[in-house]
C-alpha cells in the first residue's frame, strides 16, 4: 500500500530533501560578534572633526556602531570633561596614546597626575605612540620638511643603545603606573623595522621590555608597509601583543621604513582580514581599533563607517 501524500506534504518533503542536499558546515559568524568584542576606533582618524566638535564627533562614532575609542589627546579638555563627553555618547576609552615627552599629559610629566587622569577617563592601557627621541637629534628644523621628515631623520640615526634606552623608559613608566591599574604599551610605525646591525628597533624593544609590565599595540598597516609578513610577526610575538590598529593599505604601497603608505578603508586594501583577524586573536590581541592615515578621498566619518561596516560583517 502506498502512503497518502498530499500536495502540501509533497512540497514540504521536497524542500527538506533539497535543504539536506545543499546544506554544509554552518556559516562562520562575524568575527567581532563571534568573539564578543567591540570594534573600536583611534580618534586620530577623526582628529580635525573631533577638534571642531567633540560631542558631535563622538555621537557620530557611536551612531555608526563603534563602542570604544582610543584617545589621541584631549583637545584642550580636562580628563573629567572628556569623560563626560564619552559618557554622553555611550562610549568607553580603554586605551590612550600618551606622548613620550612634552610635560604634563606626557610620560615625561607628573606621573601621579597622569595616573589620576587615566583613571578618570577609564583608560586601562597608556600607549607610547612613537619612540622617545634622544636629545642629540634636537628639534625639527626647516631641512626636515615637516614632522615626517624629522622622524625619518631620527629613525635613520637610531642605534641599538637608543632602542634599549626606549625599552628602559617603557619599563620605568610601566612600573610607575602599575599601582594605578594602568599598563603601558608601545605602538609601532614602520621605521622600527629598519635594520639596526643584525636586528631591528622593534625586536630590541620586544627583547628588552618586561613582559609582565609592557605590552604592544601592533599597527598592522605599518607592519605591512615595512614589507614584513604580518602573520609571521604576530606568530613570533604571540602573548606580547594585546591591541591592534586595524589599518589597510593599497597595493601600490612599496615596502619602506620611511613613513610612507597609500591608505585605504578596511576591506578596500590588500590585507586579508578573514585570515588576519583570527591570527591576531590567536596571538593575544583583544583590543581592535580602526585607524586610517591621511590623505582621505572622502569625509573622514564616511571612511570610518565604511571600515566599521566591513568589520561588522566579516566572517573569520
Secondary structure, 3 states (H helix, E strand, C coil): CCCCCCHHHHHHHHHHHHHHHHCCCCCCCEHHHHCCCCCEEEHHHHHHHHHHCHHHHHHHHHHHCCCEEEECCCCCCCHHHHHHHHHHHCCEEEEEECCCCCCCCCCCCCHHHHHHHHHHHCCCEEEECCCCCCHHHCCCCHHHCCHHHHHHHHHHHCCHHHHHHHHHHHHHHHHHHHCCCCEEEEECCCHHHCEECCEEHHHHHHHHCCCCCEEEEEEHHHHHHCCCCHHHHHHHCCCCEEEEEECEECCCCCCCCCCCCCEECCCCCCCCHHHHHHHHHHHCCCEEEECCCCCCCCCHHHHHHHHHHHHHHCEC
